Amino acid sequence: MDSQLIVMLALSVGLILADMYIISGIRGISKKWKITRSASFTVAYWIFSFFLLTGLYCAIFFKLTIGVKGAILMIFFIVWIAKVLFLPFIVVDDVRRYFLYRARKNNKPEPEFPASQPAPDAIPRSAFLMKAGLVAGALPLASLTFGIISGAYDYQIQRRTLYLPNLPKKFDGIKLGQLSDIHSGSFYNKKAVLGGVEMLMREKADFIFFTGDLVNNKSDEMREYQDIFSKVKAPLGVYSSLGNHDYGDYHIWPSPEAKKKNLDDLKATHKNMGWDLILNSNRRLKVDGEEIGILGVENWGSMSRFPKYGRVDLALENTDDLPVKLLLSHDPSHWRAQVLNYKQVDMMFSGHTHGMQFGVKTANFQWSPIQYVYKEWSGFYREGNQQLYVNTGYGFLGYPGRVGILPEITIFTLKASADPALKSKLS
């Protein structure tokens, strides 16, 4: 039997046992809450838990769209975080009941208001614990609300050092900025969006990458925001690529011609903003007579339903003389599926995952349900001499907020040397 399936079956047994324990606690919340003691409540609880567990199996073992997988995983983890927060209160109440049982069995005296009986007009201890547990369990849902209010536009500057041993000395120390996944059709606060752009511009990056998904579906979503993103400028240029949402594949068009016009209009938007859109081709970036290559491919995603338009072979044409090649490719799954086969590519820049807009991210630790879908989903990755960076996105899609995984503006400082961390590992 497949090891992953064995793990899932073991997990399922554990979740079912936990659910049995949790529902017993919920049913003991209060005698006044008759609904929690009813058969219909119990049936509804188990039906919901069954569909939640079935959804998890579907997300892991079936080829669903990334949006559906992401939604299933997000709901599953939020619900189970709520249950885990509720569990300790049930345990405490059961421990309390056990010691009461032992005291009574040994005929030990109880205090004036024994632990089994509340003081007059007081909330029964079991009911208090269970209600406190429900409050704790509601925290994940409250965090989603807070994520809409606070997280959606809480732009974070991520400062990274990019080590490239073959980088020409003239490029040593210059700054590269990256934006990804703007999704302008989701925005509802122009002032906040402008604030993020101004944060980027204060960093004075020498050149800037945008790695796809300018819109959700339609080019006219940029109508209200083109003037804002036109402010994204850099002395050595702004280079961009397309993401899966930019092609209009998820919208129903009246005709193929309408869809093509939408894509043409989107490409024109990049041009109007002064961004150099690179589609299966390359550019030479020159500083004081020395050059590196900037490669851009159209979207290529290994997951189902994602367009596979990217051509790395075309992007590499006539670049053999360039000592360093930086690739813009929206979907990080492209790196492992294809790009690693092209040893000439030193570094790939991606976005796409959004970090699922939900998770935990600190200087030394990161977690999100999206990691069960994408092996590379946030930050730096390395395979041999090739590197990947995944930006968790500037905008948002679906859920209009972010919890834990905040919108990102990345600033790289290029260094013409090997990564010191790798040297220390080898020594």
N, C-alpha and C positions, 0 to 999 in steps of 0.2 A: 504494500500500500504506500502511496506517495507520502513522504514525510510531512509535507505541508498539510495534507488532509488529516493526518494523525494529530498534528498540533491543533488543527481547527476542531476536530472531534473532542479532544481533551478540553479545549477552551469552552466548547459548547456545553459539556457536562458541568464544568465549573460555573458557567453563567446561569444555567438552569437551577443549580443548587443555590446559588446566591439569590436568584429571583424568588425561590421558595421561602428563603429566610426573610427577604425584604418585604414580601407581601404579608407575611405574618406580622411584621412590625407595623406596616401601614394599617392593617386591620385592627391593631390595638391602639391606634392614635387616640380615640375618644369614643366613649359610649354614645355621645351625642351625635357623632358623625356616622349615621346609620348607613350612608352610601358605601363607606369603606368596608362594611361588614356584609354587604349584599352579594348574592351570587353573580349578579350582572357585572359588578365591579371586578370581581375575580376573573370572570371570563374575558372581560375587556382587557384587563391587565395582561393576561396570558396571550391573547391574540396579538396585542401590540408587541410584546416581547418576541413572539414567534416571527412576526414580519420583520422585526429589527434584526434578528439573527439570520433569517433567510436573506435579507438584503445584504448582510455582511458576506455571506457565501457567494452571492451573485457578484458583488463588487470584486471579490478576490479571484473567483474561478471562471467568470464569464466575461466576454468581450463587450463591455458596455462603453458608452461614451464617457470621456473624462469628467464631463459635467455631472452625469448621473452617478458615477463612481464617487466623485468628490462629495456630492450631496448626501449619499448614503453613509459614507464614512464619517462625515461631520455630524450627522444626526445620531449615529451609533455612539460615537465617543462623547458627545454632549450628554446624552441620556445616561450613559454609564458612569461618567464623571459625577453626575447628580446622584446616581444610586450609590456610588462608592462613598460620597460625602455623607449620605444618609446612614450607611451601614454602621459606623462606630456608635451612633446613638442607640441603635437596636442592641448592639453588643453590651454597652454599658447598662442598659435597662435589664437585660437578661442576667448579667453578672449580679446586679443589685437584687434581682428576684431570687437568684440562687442562694446568696448569703442569707436572705430572709428565710428561705426554706430551711437552711441549716440551723438558723437560730431557733425557729419554731420547733424543729425536730428535737433539738437538745434542751427544749423548755427554758431557753434563756429569756430574761425579761426584756421587753421593748421599751423605748422611751415614752414619755407622756403622749406624744403624737408619733406613734410607731411608723417606721419606714413604709409599712404597707398601707398606712392610712394618712392622708394629708391633714394638715391643720385646717380648722374651720375656714371656709371661704378661700382656701388655697387651691391651686391647680394640682390635680393628682400627678405624682412624680412621673409615672409612665407616660401620661398624656403630655407632660411638659417636655420630656426627652424626645418623644416622637415628633412633636411640633417643632422643637428646636432642630431636629434632624431634617424636617421638611424645609425649613428656612435655609439650612446649609445646602441641601440638595438643589434649592432654587438658584443658588449663586451662579452656576454656569449659564442659566437662562438670563439672569440679570447682566452677566458679562457681555452677552450678545447685544443687549440694549445699550450698554455703555460703549460698546465697540462702534455703534452707529453714531453716538453723540461725540465720542472722543477720538476713536481710532482711525476713521476713514481718511482724515486729512492730516494726521500726525506724522508728517514726513520726517524720516530719519536719515542723516548722512552716515553712510557706512564708508569708512576710510580703509583702504586696502593697499598693500604693497604688492606689485606684480613683478616677480623676478623672471627675467628672460635672459639666459646666458649669452645668446647670440645678438642681443639688442645692440645696435650701433651706439657708440658713446655719445653722439650728439642728442640721442633720445633719452639718455640717462637723467632721471629726475623730472621729466615732463609729466603733466597730469592729464589723465583721461577720465571723463565723466560718463556714466551710463544711466539711462532711463529705460524703462520697459513697461509694456502693458498699461498704457494711458487709459484706454477704454472711456473715451470722452462721452459716450452716450450714457454713462452711469453717473456723471458728475451732477451735483445740485448746488455747488457753492463756488462761484467763479473767483471770489476773493481768496478763498483758501487755496485753490488751484494755482493762482498767481503767486501766492506766498511760497509755494513749493518751488516754482520756477525761479523765483528770486533767490531762494536758498542755493539752488544749483549755480546760478550766475555769480553769486558771491564767492564761490570756490575758485573762480577764474581758471577753469580747465582749459588746457591747450587744444584738445579736441574731444568730441562727444559722440557716443554711440546711442542710438535708439533701436532696441531689439524687438520691435513688432507689437501688434495689436494697438493701433492708434484709435480704433473705433470698436464698437460691439458688432455692428452689422453694416451700417450705411455711412457713406462718406459725409453726408450732410450733418452727421452728429458733431462734426468739427466746426460747424458754422460759428458757434458761439465761443469757440476756444482757439481758433486759428491765430487770432491776434496775440493771445497769451503765449502759445508755444512758438510763435515767430520770434519771441525774445530769446529763445535758446540759440545762442551763437557761441562760436569759439574761433580763435585765430587760425587754427589748422583745419577747421571745418566740422560740420555735424553730419554724421553718416548714419543711415537708417536702413532697416529691413522690414519685411512684411511678416505679420503673424497670422495664425489660422483664422482669426475673426475678420481680418482685413479684406478677405476675398468675397465676403457676402454669402458664403456657403450655407449659413444657418438662417437665411432669410428667403422667403418665397417671393420670387420676382415675376412680374407679368410676362417677361420674355428673356431669352438669353442676351438680347441686345441691351436690355435694361441693366442686367447684372454686369455686363462688360463695361457699360458706361459708368456704373458705380465704381468699379475698380480703377478705371481711367481717371475719374474725378479724384479718387483717393491718392493716386500717384501724383496728380497735379497739386494736391494739397501739400505733399512733401516738398515739391518744388517751390511752391509759393511761400513756404516757411523758410526756404533757404537750406533745406536738408537734402543731402545727396543720397537718394535711394539706390541701393546697390542690389541688383537682382541677378544672381548667378554670374557675377562678374567681379571685378576688382578695381582698386584704386592704388596709386602709389603715393605714399605720404613722405614728403621730403623735408628734411631739416638740415640746413647748412651742407647740402650736397650728399647727405646720406639718406637712404630710403628704407622703408618697411612697407609691407603689403597689408591693405585692408580689404578683406574678402567679404562679400555678402551673398547669401543664398536666399531663395524663396523658402516658404515654410516647408518643413519636412518633419512629420511626426510619426512615431512608430505605433501609436495607439490607433484604435479603430476610428474611422470617420475623419481623421485629420488629413489634410491635403499633403501630398508628397511631391511637391514641385521643385524642391531644392536639388541643385546639381553642383556638388563640390568640385567635380572634375572641370566644369566650365569656369568656376570661380578661380581655379588655380592656373588657368592658362596664362602663359607668358610671365610667370612669377618665379621661375627657377633661380634667378639671380638675387632674389630678395632674401636677406638673412632671417627675417622674422615675418610671420604671417598671422594676422589676427582675423578671426572669422566671426561674423554676425550671423547667428542662426537661432531663430526664435524658440524652438522647442528643444529642451535639453536631452530628450530621448534620442535626438539625432546624433549626439556625440558618441554614445556607445554603439548605436546601430550602424553608423557609417563613418563618422568623422575620424574615429580612432584608426581607421584603415589608411587614412591619408597622413602619413607621418610628417609631411611638410607643414601641417597646420600646428602652430605652436600653442595657440590659445583660442578658445571659442567662448563667445558671450551670448547668453540666453536669458529668457524670462519664462513666461507662460504659466508657471505653476501657481503664482501668487502666494506660495506657502499656504495655499488653501484659505488665506486670510484668517487663519485660526491656528493657534498653537503656542509654543513657548520658544523664545529665542533670547539667549544671553550670550555673553562673550565666549563662554566655554561649552554651551549646551544648546541644542535646538531639537525640537520635536513638533511634528504636525501629522495629522492623519494622512496628508498627501504623500508622506514617505512610503506608505504601503502601496502607492500607485507608481511613484517615480523614485528610482534609486538616487538620482541626482535632482535635488529640488530647491536647495538654497545654499549660496556661498561657493567656496572653492572646492574643486575636485581635481585629482591628478591621476594619470595613468601613464607610467613611464615618464617621458619628457613632455607629454601633452597635458594641457590644463583646460579646465572649464570653470566658468563662473556663472551662477544662476542668480539673477536679480529677482527679488520677490514682488516687484511691480510698484508702479506709481499710483495706479487707480484701483478699481474694484469692479467685480462683476457678480451678479446675482445678489448675494447678501451685501447690503449697502454699508458695510463697515469692516473693521478689522479688530481682532482680539489676539494680542500677543505677537502676531506677525504684522508689523506696521509697514506703511508704504515706504519704499526705499529709493534713495538717491545714492549711487555708488561713485566714489572718487578713488581712482587708482593712481598711485605714484609708480611710474615705470623705473625699474632698476636693471642695469646691465650687469647682472651677476646671477649666480645660482642661489637658490633659496637656502639661507643659513640653516634652517630647520632640517633640510635634507642632508646637509653636510654633517650636522651633529648626529643624525641617525646612522650615517655611514661610518662615522669614526668610532 
